Amino acid sequence: MVMNEDKTQRSIVRYVPSPPPRDPDALGQYLYMELKKISYAMDNLSKNRHEVLYAYPERPREGDVIYADGVNLDPSGFGVSGLFHYNSAGQWT
């Protein structure tokens, strides 16, 4: 996993597909790299790693879980950073 310059926070790997190659001979290497990127993204999910957010998601859905920084994004109103759950009442708890 890639580290930030200050080495205090790991970045979260998300899967973003690359465009496929035009050369059919390059397809094998392309698929290998895409599967490797998917593997990294799935590893983050399996370890429950959450990216620190500094703003609310645009369209939250019931059941969403975020990690709020507690300064720019402060669902509690008390300056608390941590995990918050979007409930059926439309609130982050």
C-alpha positions in Angstrom: 0.0 0.0 0.0 1.3 3.5 -0.8 2.3 5.8 2.1 1.8 9.6 2.2 4.8 11.8 2.3 4.4 12.3 6.1 4.2 8.5 6.5 1.4 8.8 9.1 -1.5 7.7 7.0 -1.9 4.9 4.4 -3.8 5.7 1.3 -6.8 3.6 0.4 -6.5 1.8 -2.9 -9.6 1.9 -5.0 -10.1 0.0 -8.2 -10.3 2.2 -11.3 -10.1 0.2 -14.6 -7.5 1.2 -17.1 -8.4 1.3 -20.8 -7.7 -2.0 -22.6 -4.8 -2.2 -24.9 -5.3 -2.1 -28.7 -2.6 -4.7 -29.2 -4.1 -8.2 -28.6 -0.6 -9.4 -27.5 -0.7 -7.0 -24.6 -4.0 -8.3 -23.3 -2.4 -10.9 -20.9 -0.3 -8.3 -19.1 -3.3 -5.9 -19.0 -5.5 -8.6 -17.4 -2.8 -9.4 -14.9 -2.4 -5.8 -13.8 -6.2 -5.2 -13.6 -6.6 -8.3 -11.4 -3.8 -7.1 -9.2 -5.5 -3.8 -8.7 -8.8 -5.5 -7.9 -6.9 -7.7 -5.4 -5.5 -4.6 -3.6 -9.0 -3.0 -3.4 -10.5 -6.2 -2.1 -7.8 -6.5 0.5 -8.8 -3.1 1.9 -12.4 -4.2 2.1 -11.5 -7.4 3.9 -9.5 -5.5 6.5 -12.2 -2.9 7.0 -9.9 0.0 6.2 -11.7 3.3 5.8 -10.4 6.4 4.1 -10.5 9.5 6.3 -13.2 11.9 4.8 -13.1 15.6 5.1 -16.5 16.3 3.6 -19.9 14.4 3.6 -20.5 12.0 0.7 -22.7 13.6 -2.0 -25.5 10.9 -1.8 -25.4 8.9 1.4 -27.5 5.8 1.7 -28.8 4.0 4.7 -26.0 1.7 6.0 -23.1 3.8 4.7 -20.1 3.9 7.1 -17.5 6.7 6.9 -14.5 7.7 8.9 -14.8 11.4 9.7 -11.8 13.6 10.4 -13.5 15.4 13.3 -12.5 18.8 12.1 -13.8 19.5 8.6 -16.3 16.6 8.9 -17.7 16.4 12.3 -21.1 14.5 12.4 -21.0 14.4 16.2 -20.6 18.2 16.6 -18.0 17.6 19.3 -14.8 17.4 17.3 -14.7 13.7 17.4 -13.0 11.7 14.6 -14.0 8.2 13.9 -16.5 5.9 12.3 -20.1 7.1 11.7 -23.1 5.2 10.3 -25.8 6.7 8.2 -29.1 5.4 9.7 -32.7 5.1 8.4 -33.6 8.5 9.9 -31.0 10.2 7.6 -28.5 11.0 10.3 -24.9 10.1 10.9 -24.5 8.4 14.2 
